[in-house]
Amino acid sequence: MNFSKGSIIFANRLRKQVSNRNMAHHKSAIKRIRQSAKRRLRNRYKKTTMRSMIKKLRATEQKAEAEKMLPSVLSNIDRVAKANIIHKKTASNYKSKLTKYVNGLA
């Protein structure tokens, strides 16, 4: 099997989170713990990626570069909101403020 470094790190983190905390006695409950741990890690990754993209855009001083980055950042925010990781109105606020910032650059 060919695993990427990221998937191995993800699997190791998941294993650490699930082990030692399995208090459940039913198979379905144990599976649910595994699933929720996996989802929690995935959601945390998506949210931190979104935040770092926003920080990178806000750190940009050139308007041309910011305009080039804006569509990808906005689509990432929409994706995160669609997955209910952040509220849709929070996403709307982010998008509005970022667009305002980019339009205000000289």
Buried (B, 14 or more C-beta within 10 A) or exposed (E): EEEEEEEEEBEEBBEEBBEEEEEEEEEEEBEEBBEEBBEEBBBEEBBEEBEEBBEEBEEBEEEEEBEEBBEEBBEBBBBBBEEEBBEEEEBEEBBEEBEEBBEEEE
